């Protein structure tokens, strides 16, 4: 069983969904420390003025050091953020070929009032995977397991054993901290992802692949999955 373990992110980029596609079981790693300035609550879109950050305001000031991702609350005192995000996406992509097809879903996302950041980001990621045509992957949260042992690599291996993983897939950046000998000892082979995707048309050159998946969906619609797998007709 192929397993991926990744921290949840806000409207992630194409590579995130490639990992979902390759996984039999995808686990949102939501009970580890929240990283300020990471991808948990923000992502980038393409505009005529260049890339633009969309950031969900969250409560971090004064919170306990080491607060987990699952415990981060959205700061609804800044309630205009959702309207600003919808307006920014509409302004940037109104002329995209398939923007109108996804606009009702997009509007529904920004009508949500989730208390916790992870509830919003995980739910929307699963919905986006479905819109891409990814239907065979199961999803869980690491916080569903209350008895994980160890730290860092040991904790990941413990989680993999609990779910019966026979193969672990991780991003290329994991090579800087992975401890291969521990996976060997646990009998769980692993592989690093290689991100090598075909270009797709974008409204605002120059081409940049490292933006939210929404950019791809708005531009190519139902063909989006083929720009992840490299196979035409992958969503048929």
C-alpha positions in Angstrom: 0.0 0.0 0.0 1.5 3.3 -1.1 1.2 6.0 1.6 1.9 9.7 1.5 2.1 11.9 4.6 2.0 15.6 4.1 1.1 18.7 6.1 -2.1 20.3 4.9 -1.8 23.4 2.8 -4.1 26.1 1.4 -5.1 25.5 -2.2 -1.8 23.6 -2.9 0.2 23.4 -6.1 0.2 20.7 -8.7 2.9 18.5 -7.0 0.7 18.1 -3.9 -2.0 16.5 -6.0 0.5 14.3 -7.8 1.3 12.8 -4.4 -2.4 12.4 -3.7 -2.8 10.6 -7.1 0.1 8.2 -6.3 -1.1 7.3 -2.9 -3.5 4.5 -1.9 -3.7 6.3 1.4 -3.0 10.0 1.9 -2.5 11.2 5.4 -2.7 14.9 6.3 0.0 15.4 8.9 -2.0 17.8 11.1 -0.7 17.1 14.6 2.8 18.5 14.1 4.0 22.0 14.9 2.5 24.8 12.8 5.2 26.7 10.8 4.7 30.4 10.5 5.4 31.7 7.0 4.9 28.2 5.4 2.2 27.0 3.1 -0.4 26.0 5.7 -2.4 29.2 5.3 -1.2 30.7 2.1 -0.5 30.2 -1.6 0.2 32.2 -4.7 -1.8 33.0 -7.8 -0.7 34.5 -11.1 -1.8 38.0 -12.0 -1.0 40.6 -14.7 1.3 42.2 -12.1 3.1 39.0 -11.2 2.6 36.5 -8.5 0.3 37.4 -5.6 0.0 35.8 -2.1 -3.4 34.8 -0.8 -3.0 34.4 3.0 -5.7 33.3 5.5 -5.3 35.3 8.7 -4.8 33.0 11.7 -4.3 33.4 15.5 -0.7 32.9 16.3 0.2 35.8 18.6 0.4 34.7 22.2 -0.5 31.1 21.4 1.4 28.2 23.1 4.8 27.6 21.5 4.7 24.5 19.4 0.9 24.7 18.7 -0.2 22.0 16.3 -1.5 22.6 12.8 -4.9 21.2 13.8 -5.3 23.7 16.6 -4.6 26.8 14.6 -7.8 29.0 14.4 -8.8 31.3 11.6 -8.9 34.9 12.6 -12.4 35.9 11.7 -11.9 39.4 13.2 -10.4 40.0 9.8 -13.6 38.6 8.1 -13.0 40.5 4.9 -10.1 38.2 3.9 -12.5 35.7 2.3 -14.0 38.4 0.1 -10.6 39.7 -0.8 -9.4 36.2 -1.8 -12.5 35.6 -4.0 -12.2 39.1 -5.6 -8.5 38.5 -6.2 -9.1 35.2 -7.9 -11.9 36.6 -10.0 -9.9 39.6 -11.1 -6.9 37.4 -12.0 -8.8 34.6 -13.8 -12.1 35.9 -15.0 -10.8 35.6 -18.6 -9.5 32.1 -18.1 -11.2 29.5 -20.3 -12.7 27.5 -17.5 -13.0 30.0 -14.6 -16.8 30.1 -15.0 -17.1 26.3 -14.6 -15.4 26.5 -11.1 -16.8 29.8 -9.9 -19.8 28.4 -8.0 -17.5 26.0 -6.1 -15.1 28.8 -5.5 -17.8 31.1 -4.1 -19.0 28.2 -1.8 -15.4 27.9 -0.4 -15.4 31.5 0.7 -18.8 31.3 2.2 -17.5 28.8 4.7 -16.8 29.8 8.3 -14.6 27.1 9.6 -13.1 27.8 13.1 -10.0 25.8 12.4 -7.6 26.3 9.5 -7.0 22.6 8.9 -10.8 21.9 8.5 -10.9 24.4 5.7 -7.7 23.5 3.9 -8.1 19.7 4.2 -11.7 19.8 3.0 -11.0 22.0 0.0 -8.0 19.9 -0.9 -10.1 16.7 -1.0 -12.7 18.5 -3.0 -10.1 19.7 -5.5 -8.7 16.2 -5.8 -12.2 15.0 -6.7 -12.5 17.7 -9.4 -9.2 16.6 -10.9 -10.6 13.1 -11.2 -8.7 11.5 -8.4 -11.1 9.1 -6.9 -9.3 6.0 -5.6 -7.2 7.6 -2.9 -8.3 7.3 0.8 -7.8 10.2 3.2 -7.0 10.3 6.9 -5.6 12.8 9.4 -2.6 11.9 11.6 -4.5 13.3 14.5 -6.9 10.4 14.3 -4.1 8.3 15.9 -3.6 9.1 19.6 -0.8 6.6 20.3 2.0 7.5 17.9 5.5 6.9 19.3 8.8 8.7 18.8 9.8 11.9 17.1 10.5 13.0 13.5 11.4 9.9 11.4 10.5 7.5 14.2 7.0 9.0 14.4 6.5 8.8 10.7 7.6 5.2 10.6 5.3 4.4 13.5 2.4 5.9 11.6 3.3 4.0 8.5 3.3 0.8 10.4 -0.1 1.5 12.0 -1.8 1.9 8.6 0.0 -1.1 7.1 2.1 0.9 4.6 4.3 -1.2 2.3 5.7 1.8 0.4 6.3 5.4 1.4 6.3 8.3 -1.1 7.8 11.7 0.0 8.8 15.0 -1.6 12.4 15.6 -2.8 13.1 18.1 0.0 12.7 15.2 2.4 16.2 14.0 1.3 17.7 16.6 3.6 16.4 15.0 6.8 15.4 11.5 5.9 17.1 8.6 7.8 17.1 5.8 5.2 18.5 3.3 7.6 15.5 3.5 9.8 13.2 2.8 6.9 15.4 -0.2 6.0 15.2 -1.5 9.5 11.4 -1.1 9.5 11.1 -2.9 6.1 9.3 0.0 4.4 10.9 1.0 1.1 10.5 4.7 0.1 10.9 6.9 -2.9 11.4 10.6 -3.5 9.0 12.4 -5.8 10.3 13.9 -9.0 8.4 17.0 -10.2 8.7 17.2 -13.9 5.4 18.4 -15.4 4.5 19.6 -18.9 3.8 23.3 -19.4 0.3 24.5 -19.8 -1.1 27.9 -21.1 -1.2 30.7 -18.5 -2.9 34.0 -18.8 0.1 36.0 -17.6 3.6 35.1 -18.8 6.3 34.2 -18.0 5.3 30.6 -17.3 5.5 29.6 -13.6 4.5 26.1 -12.4 4.8 26.9 -8.7 1.4 28.4 -8.1 -1.9 27.1 -6.8 -3.7 24.2 -8.6 -6.5 26.6 -9.3 -4.4 28.2 -12.0 -4.2 24.9 -13.8 -7.9 24.1 -13.4 -9.0 27.5 -14.6 -6.8 27.3 -17.7 -7.4 23.7 -18.9 -10.5 22.4 -17.0 -11.1 18.7 -17.2 -7.7 18.2 -18.9 -5.9 19.2 -15.7 -5.0 15.7 -14.6 -3.1 15.1 -17.9 -0.8 18.0 -17.0 0.0 16.1 -13.8 0.4 12.6 -15.2 1.7 13.6 -18.6 -0.9 11.3 -20.2 -3.5 12.9 -22.5 -7.1 11.8 -21.6 -6.1 11.0 -18.0 -9.3 12.4 -16.7 -11.6 10.4 -19.1 
